[in-house]
Amino acid sequence: MVRADRRGRARRPNLILAVLATCGTVTSLQQTTIIPLVPQLPELLGTTPAGASWMVTVVLLSGAVATPVVTRLADTYGKRRLIVASLAVMVVGSAVGAFADTLTVGIVARALQGVGVALVPVAIGAMRDELPAEKVPLGVAVMSATLAVGAGAGLPVSGVIVAHLGWHAIFWVTGVAGLLVLVAVPLALGPSRPGTARGFDVPGTLLLSAGLVGVLLALTQGAGWGWGSPATIACATGGLVLLVLLIPVQLRVRTPLVDVRVARRPAILLVNLTALLLGFAMFVNLLISAQLLQLPVETGYGLGFGSAAAGVWLAPGAIAFGFMAPLAATIIRRIGAGAALFIGSAEMCAAYAWRAFFSHELWQIVTGSMLVTIGTSLAYAAMPVLLIGSVPAGETSSANGLNTLLRSIGTAGSSAAAAAITSAALLQVNGVAHPSFGGFMTVFAMAAGAAGAAAVVAAFRWWIRSAAPVDAAAATTSRPPEPALRAGPTRS
């Protein structure tokens, strides 16, 4: 019966891939469409600029908390069930946001939408279960691409919607899109196949959630509060202490939320360290490119575009990410995911180094953004494949959830570091302070360093995996056997 069921699903891999990719795109889109509105939110919601920033921050916080919880539940109770549940919460958040007229209601709506962040690692786990083995690298590459496609489309889509339908329509559009995908998921995916019955780690969940909130609050609000302020220091210190305490707790419980024993294996630990560094490097591309395109021409380096026009010029990068997905899958099949991760990280490093010297003209900004995107797409496609090959099927979503979480932490750290660097050197134009061009170039150099460090880590992982003796007994005791994910070489 199981074989027949799997064969039935294998006959519609394209439908499964399309539906799950749409899930990822909608999730990414609903996170980014609000960003161009942030300067207008104080007036729209009757709040301060600091208060308006919580409309962005709360998504990061809720997504960070939801990701490890949802992915663990998905591995226990079934991936389709948790995908549907996460989409439902996201749609409710959009519905609440469609009627938001105060900051409190808006924050609640955005927090609910943030739960959708957990969809991508769960969808990757579902692809391992549902797709033929030779299709898994392509599926993973496409899911990774949806993050950039959704983020890149967010700026122009938001501009068009707000101009013609008003700002509340952003929530209506993302809500309807989420509802359509919610209906499609049960039609495309087979019934959830629950994993091994296990209890839920409540202490671990509380410690991880509180620790993440503390660290992320310090990273996202530190610039406004002051990096040396009591609030920032208390959040950062308290969060780190709780995360350290989490380790012995996870080692003692039978069913940990984060399996530290698995996560500390070199093959997995090094991939996650690479994810942290690449998350740090990747975000700079969109963040600084958008500012260079939108700053006033009077600065001498800004191009003076509006948010919608800037989004159009950034769209080629998102499109390149989408077109790179099948190419990334082919590269992974041909040379292995480990080599692909190294090449992608090294290419990002080279692209950022180029951007640190050539970001004066429109064509240089667009080209530089696309070059970074090419490396990002290859590296982001390789990481989930490496994790899938290093953990049992019942741990796939959880392992990718931790990887996604670390990328998010890297992104938050990148945003904080970029804000600190650019605010340290300001240029006054018509009485308004703007970040200096030198500050932007320093941020690009910082991103090049992070991507270069990721390439070193990826190369080290690739080397130790290649140098490891082929010993079946040792492999069985040190890590789970890697599934055959590709038709070509099986090295990782």
Phi and psi in degrees as a GROMACS rama.xvg file:
@    title "Ramachandran Plot"
@    xaxis  label "Phi"
@    yaxis  label "Psi"
@TYPE xy
-64.2136  -41.7192  VAL-2
-61.7503  -45.094  ARG-3
-61.0211  -39.9076  ALA-4
-64.1603  -42.2576  ASP-5
-68.2817  -38.4384  ARG-6
-62.8784  -39.5127  ARG-7
-60.7544  -40.8953  GLY-8
-72.1357  -34.6595  ARG-9
-64.1955  -21.4448  ALA-10
-77.2501  -12.1041  ARG-11
-126.837  47.1042  ARG-12
-63.0255  -32.8774  PRO-13
-66.2526  -37.5866  ASN-14
-65.3017  -45.292  LEU-15
-59.1076  -46.3631  ILE-16
-62.7066  -43.425  LEU-17
-64.3423  -44.0931  ALA-18
-66.7898  -45.8377  VAL-19
-67.4032  -36.545  LEU-20
-65.2095  -37.7607  ALA-21
-64.4954  -38.0304  THR-22
-55.7849  -48.5624  CYS-23
-63.5445  -40.4973  GLY-24
-65.7458  -45.4431  THR-25
-62.5052  -41.8287  VAL-26
-61.1455  -47.0631  THR-27
-65.4434  -38.9223  SER-28
-63.8829  -43.7208  LEU-29
-70.4309  -18.1125  GLN-30
-78.4613  -32.7785  GLN-31
-101.05  -20.5665  THR-32
-63.7257  -23.2827  THR-33
-80.1123  -19.8157  ILE-34
-59.9818  -44.2231  ILE-35
-62.7579  -18.7567  PRO-36
-85.1903  -11.0118  LEU-37
-53.1967  -42.923  VAL-38
-62.8256  -25.2865  PRO-39
-92.3495  -14.3481  GLN-40
-62.5976  -35.0414  LEU-41
-55.4224  -41.9511  PRO-42
-73.7046  -40.1915  GLU-43
-68.358  -34.6475  LEU-44
-110.751  3.968  LEU-45
64.034  48.7003  GLY-46
-136.847  -173.42  THR-47
-96.7803  164.045  THR-48
-57.1828  -37.6904  PRO-49
-64.1296  -39.972  ALA-50
-65.9896  -39.8536  GLY-51
-63.4094  -30.612  ALA-52
-63.7638  -20.3208  SER-53
-68.9303  -18.3916  TRP-54
-66.9065  -22.0227  MET-55
-96.8284  -44.0012  VAL-56
-60.9961  -41.094  THR-57
-65.4711  -28.5563  VAL-58
-65.8688  -42.0381  VAL-59
-62.9603  -42.5066  LEU-60
-66.5096  -49.3134  LEU-61
-67.0455  -36.5261  SER-62
-65.2616  -39.516  GLY-63
-64.841  -39.9953  ALA-64
-72.2201  -41.0373  VAL-65
-71.9373  -34.0295  ALA-66
-58.4123  -54.0993  THR-67
-65.8722  -31.9243  PRO-68
-70.9368  -49.5744  VAL-69
-64.9499  -41.4871  VAL-70
-67.0908  -37.7553  THR-71
-65.9496  -42.4125  ARG-72
-64.3228  -34.9902  LEU-73
-65.166  -40.6515  ALA-74
-68.6507  -22.5717  ASP-75
-92.164  -46.7418  THR-76
-107.478  -3.5863  TYR-77
114.535  137.533  GLY-78
-75.5812  -40.6182  LYS-79
-60.0843  -41.7673  ARG-80
-59.984  -42.5292  ARG-81
-77.2433  -30.4905  LEU-82
-63.0741  -46.0052  ILE-83
-62.3741  -44.5376  VAL-84
-62.9649  -42.4009  ALA-85
-66.1708  -41.099  SER-86
-62.2064  -39.4286  LEU-87
-62.5232  -43.8274  ALA-88
-63.262  -41.0439  VAL-89
-63.1853  -41.566  MET-90
-65.401  -41.1475  VAL-91
-60.013  -41.7906  VAL-92
-60.1545  -41.0894  GLY-93
-64.3319  -39.7689  SER-94
-64.0383  -41.5938  ALA-95
-64.5814  -43.4806  VAL-96
-64.1274  -29.6416  GLY-97
-64.1012  -19.2622  ALA-98
-115.423  10.406  PHE-99
-69.9156  129.104  ALA-100
-131.289  4.15633  ASP-101
-133.158  161.539  THR-102
-63.9165  -38.8417  LEU-103
-60.2965  -47.5601  THR-104
-64.5193  -40.0286  VAL-105
-62.4663  -40.5461  GLY-106
-66.1396  -41.3919  ILE-107
-59.7249  -44.7776  VAL-108
-61.3006  -45.4308  ALA-109
-68.857  -34.2148  ARG-110
-63.1827  -41.6639  ALA-111
-65.7003  -40.0723  LEU-112
-63.6538  -32.2909  GLN-113
-62.6835  -22.6422  GLY-114
-60.1363  -27.9024  VAL-115
-62.5772  -16.5215  GLY-116
-57.4275  -31.8586  VAL-117
-71.8  -10.168  ALA-118
-64.3722  -37.8021  LEU-119
-63.9904  -51.2305  VAL-120
-64.0727  -33.3257  PRO-121
-67.3786  -40.4659  VAL-122
-64.0186  -37.1733  ALA-123
-63.1288  -41.2119  ILE-124
-62.8466  -38.8227  GLY-125
-64.8041  -35.6488  ALA-126
-63.9225  -38.2244  MET-127
-61.7444  -37.1459  ARG-128
-75.825  -38.2015  ASP-129
-98.2293  -32.4838  GLU-130
-89.6896  152.143  LEU-131
-58.5928  149.649  PRO-132
-54.5761  -39.2673  ALA-133
-71.4972  -14.9228  GLU-134
-92.5691  -12.0048  LYS-135
-62.2757  -47.094  VAL-136
-57.829  -39.9521  PRO-137
-63.76  -44.3066  LEU-138
-60.2801  -43.8124  GLY-139
-63.9466  -42.5251  VAL-140
-62.9502  -41.4705  ALA-141
-65.2698  -43.9265  VAL-142
-61.5002  -40.0737  MET-143
-64.7702  -37.6249  SER-144
-66.0975  -30.5655  ALA-145
-61.3756  -28.5464  THR-146
-62.8723  -43.8774  LEU-147
-76.3998  -39.0934  ALA-148
-62.1133  -46.1315  VAL-149
-64.4758  -43.2783  GLY-150
-65.4738  -41.841  ALA-151
-67.6555  -34.2122  GLY-152
-78.0783  -18.5851  ALA-153
-58.7207  -43.2979  GLY-154
-65.1007  -55.5464  LEU-155
-66.0764  -38.241  PRO-156
-62.0052  -43.5744  VAL-157
-61.4908  -43.9464  SER-158
-60.6249  -43.3298  GLY-159
-66.309  -44.7756  VAL-160
-63.2473  -47.9755  ILE-161
-64.4504  -39.6301  VAL-162
-64.3346  -33.9669  ALA-163
-105.977  -26.8974  HIS-164
-124.737  -7.9458  LEU-165
93.164  162.781  GLY-166
-72.5505  -29.4433  TRP-167
-64.2569  -24.1537  HIS-168
-65.1338  -21.0215  ALA-169
-57.0523  -44.0659  ILE-170
-70.6764  -36.9491  PHE-171
-62.8287  -45.684  TRP-172
-64.411  -48.0079  VAL-173
-67.6771  -32.4151  THR-174
-66.7458  -44.5693  GLY-175
-65.1231  -42.0856  VAL-176
-60.9297  -43.0188  ALA-177
-64.0486  -37.5532  GLY-178
-66.0262  -40.6601  LEU-179
-63.1047  -41.8776  LEU-180
-67.7067  -36.2342  VAL-181
-58.8799  -38.1966  LEU-182
-72.212  -35.2902  VAL-183
-75.4042  -30.9551  ALA-184
-58.2431  -49.4461  VAL-185
-63.7941  -25.3283  PRO-186
-76.4417  -30.0715  LEU-187
-90.1061  -39.8211  ALA-188
-95.2627  145.799  LEU-189
-70.1533  170.538  GLY-190
-56.9306  146.468  PRO-191
-58.8266  136.163  SER-192
-107.196  98.1926  ARG-193
-57.7358  146.983  PRO-194
-84.4981  -159.708  GLY-195
-65.2856  132.187  THR-196
-60.9987  132.357  ALA-197
-151.926  156.128  ARG-198
-75.5205  170.558  GLY-199
-104.931  132.412  PHE-200
-82.9865  87.4751  ASP-201
-67.7656  -48.802  VAL-202
-58.1302  -42.3348  PRO-203
-63.6115  -39.4233  GLY-204
-63.2481  -44.0686  THR-205
-65.5617  -44.196  LEU-206
-64.4138  -46.3729  LEU-207
-64.0851  -44.241  LEU-208
-62.3581  -49.0766  SER-209
-64.952  -40.5444  ALA-210
-63.909  -44.4515  GLY-211
-64.5181  -42.793  LEU-212
-60.8681  -42.4454  VAL-213
-62.1936  -48.9992  GLY-214
-65.2698  -44.7643  VAL-215
-69.7292  -34.4662  LEU-216
-61.8633  -42.9744  LEU-217
-62.2248  -41.1636  ALA-218
-70.3496  -41.5028  LEU-219
-85.7121  -27.6433  THR-220
-109.014  -4.0052  GLN-221
-59.1336  -37.6914  GLY-222
-63.7554  -39.7708  ALA-223
-75.9087  -40.7543  GLY-224
-75.1488  -26.9224  TRP-225
102.402  126.629  GLY-226
-64.8813  -24.3449  TRP-227
-101.3  9.50516  GLY-228
-72.0871  153.931  SER-229
-56.6441  -37.5226  PRO-230
-64.6672  -45.3699  ALA-231
-64.7952  -45.6133  THR-232
-63.9635  -41.4569  ILE-233
-64.4727  -44.134  ALA-234
-64.0317  -47.2543  CYS-235
-64.6795  -47.1896  ALA-236
-65.797  -47.6822  THR-237
-61.367  -41.8971  GLY-238
-63.4593  -44.6292  GLY-239
-65.5625  -39.6392  LEU-240
-61.5528  -43.9953  VAL-241
-64.6417  -38.4218  LEU-242
-68.5109  -34.3899  LEU-243
-67.7793  -42.009  VAL-244
-63.8861  -25.7569  LEU-245
-62.2292  -33.4824  LEU-246
-60.9674  -54.6083  ILE-247
-63.8093  -31.3694  PRO-248
-63.8664  -43.4769  VAL-249
-68.6799  -28.7939  GLN-250
-74.5712  -21.1539  LEU-251
-92.0306  -30.9392  ARG-252
-80.6429  153.284  VAL-253
-73.9979  -34.9858  ARG-254
-124.596  76.422  THR-255
-69.4435  149.122  PRO-256
-66.1233  -43.0201  LEU-257
-118.227  114.319  VAL-258
-77.536  95.1784  ASP-259
-62.9123  -35.3239  VAL-260
-62.1634  -39.3201  ARG-261
-74.8657  -43.3891  VAL-262
-64.8959  -25.7596  ALA-263
-88.0327  -2.32382  ARG-264
-60.6213  136.682  ARG-265
-52.5647  -41.4213  PRO-266
-60.3994  -33.842  ALA-267
-91.893  -42.7039  ILE-268
-57.3857  -42.7773  LEU-269
-71.1098  -34.4669  LEU-270
-64.5057  -41.4782  VAL-271
-69.1654  -36.0613  ASN-272
-64.2743  -40.2556  LEU-273
-61.6717  -39.9559  THR-274
-61.3315  -42.1885  ALA-275
-60.287  -45.3267  LEU-276
-68.8794  -40.9408  LEU-277
-71.1603  -35.3532  LEU-278
-60.8375  -39.0119  GLY-279
-62.7492  -45.6923  PHE-280
-73.5281  -41.4998  ALA-281
-60.6193  -42.7566  MET-282
-65.3437  -28.3908  PHE-283
-58.452  -34.7592  VAL-284
-57.2741  -52.665  ASN-285
-72.1522  -42.0654  LEU-286
-60.7901  -51.2876  LEU-287
-78.4077  -36.8493  ILE-288
-59.8661  -43.9895  SER-289
-61.536  -39.3922  ALA-290
-70.0249  -41.7684  GLN-291
-61.5314  -36.2866  LEU-292
-72.6389  -29.9224  LEU-293
-102.997  -15.9107  GLN-294
-64.3415  151.088  LEU-295
-59.2073  148.352  PRO-296
-61.9634  -28.8742  VAL-297
-61.5304  -18.6877  GLU-298
-68.5444  -22.65  THR-299
95.9216  -10.8604  GLY-300
-136.944  -18.8221  TYR-301
-75.1231  154.18  GLY-302
-106.228  -6.78911  LEU-303
73.0754  21.0456  GLY-304
-79.4144  152.456  PHE-305
-75.7726  173.651  GLY-306
-64.081  -39.3242  SER-307
-66.9117  -44.7316  ALA-308
-65.243  -39.3938  ALA-309
-61.4972  -39.659  ALA-310
-61.9467  -37.5105  GLY-311
-63.908  -41.5944  VAL-312
-72.28  -23.0181  TRP-313
-86.1877  -14.1914  LEU-314
-59.2271  -36.2319  ALA-315
-55.5026  -33.614  PRO-316
-65.0936  -43.5572  GLY-317
-65.3919  -39.771  ALA-318
-64.6325  -40.8843  ILE-319
-61.3404  -37.5669  ALA-320
-61.0966  -43.2286  PHE-321
-64.8454  -43.3115  GLY-322
-69.9072  -24.7739  PHE-323
-74.217  -19.0698  MET-324
-55.8905  -54.2623  ALA-325
-65.9465  -33.2033  PRO-326
-66.8237  -40.8666  LEU-327
-61.737  -41.1785  ALA-328
-62.1538  -40.6899  ALA-329
-64.8409  -43.221  THR-330
-61.7198  -42.5922  ILE-331
-62.8184  -40.5841  ILE-332
-65.683  -36.6818  ARG-333
-78.0296  -45.7029  ARG-334
-114.635  -7.07206  ILE-335
96.8501  151.764  GLY-336
-69.7959  -32.3567  ALA-337
-63.3923  -45.9812  GLY-338
-65.3908  -38.3719  ALA-339
-63.8679  -39.0559  ALA-340
-63.4115  -42.4314  LEU-341
-63.693  -47.4596  PHE-342
-63.158  -44.2041  ILE-343
-61.6144  -43.7386  GLY-344
-65.0803  -43.3858  SER-345
-64.7785  -38.3083  ALA-346
-65.759  -39.232  GLU-347
-60.7077  -42.834  MET-348
-59.5674  -47.2666  CYS-349
-64.2693  -40.1559  ALA-350
-64.9464  -41.9826  ALA-351
-67.7268  -36.7469  TYR-352
-61.4333  -40.2055  ALA-353
-63.6187  -42.6641  TRP-354
-65.371  -30.0629  ARG-355
-65.8961  -16.7617  ALA-356
-114.833  -23.1991  PHE-357
-128.812  85.798  PHE-358
-144.331  35.1023  SER-359
-93.0867  -34.988  HIS-360
-108.355  162.31  GLU-361
-59.0994  -45.4532  LEU-362
-64.793  -32.2326  TRP-363
-69.577  -39.5534  GLN-364
-65.8673  -46.3392  ILE-365
-65.6014  -45.3058  VAL-366
-63.9465  -44.3989  THR-367
-60.8716  -41.1415  GLY-368
-61.8787  -41.8676  SER-369
-67.1034  -38.687  MET-370
-63.4793  -42.2304  LEU-371
-63.4018  -40.1884  VAL-372
-60.8914  -39.9615  THR-373
-60.0731  -47.6076  ILE-374
-66.0072  -39.5387  GLY-375
-61.7191  -42.9091  THR-376
-63.1507  -39.9216  SER-377
-68.8955  -44.7235  LEU-378
-66.8478  -42.2236  ALA-379
-68.6668  -29.1373  TYR-380
-74.1508  -31.6773  ALA-381
-75.4764  -36.4368  ALA-382
-60.8277  -48.6172  MET-383
-62.8254  -34.239  PRO-384
-64.1443  -40.6351  VAL-385
-63.2422  -40.4591  LEU-386
-69.0358  -41.4254  LEU-387
-58.8617  -36.6364  ILE-388
-78.9596  -2.59641  GLY-389
-118.605  -4.63734  SER-390
-130.244  157.057  VAL-391
-64.6155  160.24  PRO-392
-57.4015  -34.2338  ALA-393
-73.5872  -4.80337  GLY-394
-115.021  5.75966  GLU-395
-60.3115  -51.176  THR-396
-64.3488  -41.9895  SER-397
-63.2414  -43.5691  SER-398
-63.6693  -43.8278  ALA-399
-71.6823  -28.6362  ASN-400
-64.2549  -43.155  GLY-401
-63.8692  -39.9289  LEU-402
-62.6975  -43.4173  ASN-403
-62.7364  -41.7774  THR-404
-60.6961  -43.5353  LEU-405
-67.0408  -34.9471  LEU-406
-62.7775  -39.5798  ARG-407
-64.8744  -40.7736  SER-408
-64.3638  -40.6603  ILE-409
-60.7513  -40.6117  GLY-410
-62.841  -44.2035  THR-411
-62.7994  -42.008  ALA-412
-63.695  -37.8721  GLY-413
-63.7527  -44.9706  SER-414
-60.6732  -43.4161  SER-415
-65.4724  -44.7273  ALA-416
-64.9542  -41.9439  ALA-417
-63.1893  -41.2936  ALA-418
-63.2657  -41.1934  ALA-419
-65.4851  -41.3839  ALA-420
-69.6965  -47.462  ILE-421
-71.1975  -29.3798  THR-422
-78.7925  -13.0563  SER-423
-78.1314  -21.2454  ALA-424
-133.26  100.896  ALA-425
-110.265  151.788  LEU-426
-118.421  126.355  LEU-427
-88.1803  122.59  GLN-428
-130.927  114.909  VAL-429
54.0105  39.7123  ASN-430
80.5703  3.10082  GLY-431
-114.479  134.088  VAL-432
-86.3271  131.537  ALA-433
-128.618  151.355  HIS-434
-60.1755  142.784  PRO-435
-78.352  159.058  SER-436
-64.2502  -37.7593  PHE-437
-61.9327  -35.7829  GLY-438
-62.8514  -42.4349  GLY-439
-62.6604  -42.3381  PHE-440
-67.2085  -32.5344  MET-441
-64.8062  -38.9521  THR-442
-64.2551  -41.1891  VAL-443
-61.5327  -40.5649  PHE-444
-64.1952  -39.136  ALA-445
-61.3106  -43.0526  MET-446
-64.9377  -37.8735  ALA-447
-61.6927  -39.8427  ALA-448
-64.4211  -42.0353  GLY-449
-64.7552  -43.9241  ALA-450
-65.9334  -37.2288  ALA-451
-64.0729  -40.315  GLY-452
-63.5115  -38.87  ALA-453
-62.3344  -39.5648  ALA-454
-63.9276  -38.5933  ALA-455
-64.3043  -45.1328  VAL-456
-62.8708  -43.6413  VAL-457
-63.1529  -39.8735  ALA-458
-65.1551  -39.6189  ALA-459
-64.8602  -42.6773  PHE-460
-62.3968  -45.1692  ARG-461
-59.2037  -40.8521  TRP-462
-68.4071  -46.3662  TRP-463
-68.772  -29.8915  ILE-464
-71.7538  -38.0097  ARG-465
-71.5581  -33.3585  SER-466
-83.6772  -13.2858  ALA-467
-64.1472  135.276  ALA-468
-65.9053  140.763  PRO-469
-80.4545  95.3805  VAL-470
-134.455  111.791  ASP-471
-59.633  -41.6713  ALA-472
-65.6683  -43.7903  ALA-473
-65.7623  -40.3825  ALA-474
-62.504  -37.4476  ALA-475
-66.0493  -37.0145  THR-476
-84.6143  -25.577  THR-477
-90.925  -31.152  SER-478
-160.644  159.941  ARG-479
-70.8232  152.785  PRO-480
-63.1414  143.076  PRO-481
-84.1092  131.218  GLU-482
-72.6189  157.712  PRO-483
-78.125  103.139  ALA-484
-98.757  -12.0096  LEU-485
-144.796  156.592  ARG-486
-78.8997  -23.0184  ALA-487
-86.5001  -146.177  GLY-488
-59.2355  148.491  PRO-489
-103.282  9.07668  THR-490
-74.1428  148.929  ARG-491
